[in-house]
Amino acid sequence: MISKLPDKKTLEKDYLEKKEIYNSILYDFAKIMKKDLENLNIHFSQKYRAKSFDSYYKKYIKKYKEVKNKENIEINDILGFRIICFFLEDIKTVEDTIITKYSVVEEERKGDKQSFKEFGYSSIHFLIKLPVDLLIKYGIENQMVCEIQIRTILQDAWAEVEHELVYKADDTILNDNIKRKMAALNATLTLSDITFQEIRDMQKFLNTESQNRRDVFLKKLENNTDFQLKTSEILNKTKINNEINIDKNIDKNIDKNKVLSKEDREKNKTKIDKLLVEALNEHNLKNFKNSIALYCEIIRLEPKQFVRIIVLIHRGMAYFIESDYEHAINDFTTVLDEEPNNLKAMYYRGMIYGIKKDYEKALIDFNYMIEKDPFNYKGWYGLAKIHNQMGDIVSAIQNAEKALKMVPEDEEIKKFIKMLNEKIQY
């Protein structure tokens, strides 16, 4: 005996009345989720939707045919939420947050069970219980779930296009040629995701190493708080120059008018790339004499402008750590001759002028920094340091406080201001 069939018009009327509430719930849930994800320090975007009635009705009929209890048909993916990340590593971060903060009813990893011959997209799907207080706000007494999908940008692009080309298509049109093209495209996108992640990992590593080099340099700057150039350091500087056989006129000796052949340029580029890796590695290992010698060799090979600037700044940092202040200043000055608004080189040079008690030049550099970028806290902090050494504690405090307003979390500046205030009290 055929049971009473569902009335489509009645179902549609009932569903459309609820859909408005569903959309409001999703809107509020998106704000909650956004707040959770913003704390993760990742790039992401969100999409959400309540199923259209046509989509809901198709699933309803399918369930209706399958279940015995026709009076209580549950459809779990009425509310859909998607989180789209830049990188594969971000997916794991989002996944952990969802598992920690929400009650997960079901978890599915799309694509994990496909063979290498099949095409499809990877995606993580969670079915979570919506927060009770959110449901109460809209007068819903029964528990509701929401499907959350987590994907990269490329996975999302694939899923959207595949849905249009495959899911909505008649199976008969998917001949072997089309399937091969779809599989190849999916493989390309998957490989691209992996490659993006590898580039990201390498970038993080290089940034960490770069920060370590700056930290060593800045630590020496901070350790010279008395801004005194010791006699032992002057002698040490001479010893260093002799040990690595530095040509003081290396940059002047380069023939700017010399035109290299394409073949020579390619050879030089390959050699420069290799030397730069070696130089940075020696720098990271704190073998500063070796790194300086390698930086000098790179300069001799006449690298492109942006590489030359990087090398000069790093060589200047290495010179400074080895207490060769004159060569350090020369390198930072060369950078500023070629890039007058390179504020990093300006800051480094200003600090070294301060160590040498050449306060007038130091003040010129830091004031120039502030003129070019009033929001560059290092310019204000540099001024504070110099005024302190000149005995002008009031000006030092004023400039340090301006710096702190821009970076209120900076513990170093806080300690400096505390030290200045204690000086005034005495």
Secondary structure, 3 states (H helix, E strand, C coil): CCCCCCCHHHHHHHHHHHHHHHHHHHHHHHHHHHHHHHCCCCCEEEEEEECCHHHHHHHHHHHHHHCCCCCCCCCCCCEEEEEEECCHHHHHHHHHHHHHHCCEEEEEEECCCCCCCCCCCCEEEEEEECCHHHHHHCCCCCCCEEEEEEEEHHHHHHHHHHHHHHHCCCHHHCCHHHHHHHHHHHHHHHHHHHHHHHHHHHHHHHHHHHHHHHHHHHHHHHHCCCCCCCHHHHHHHHHHHHHHCCCCCCCCCCCCCCCCCHHHHHHHHHHHHHHHHHHHHHHHCCCHHHHHHHHHHHHHCCCCHHHHHHHHHHHHHHHHHCCCHHHHHHHHHHHHHHCCCCHHHHHHHHHHHHHCCCHHHHHHHHHHHHHHCCCCHHHHHHHHHHHHHCCCHHHHHHHHHHHHHHCCCCHHHHHHHHHHHHHHHC
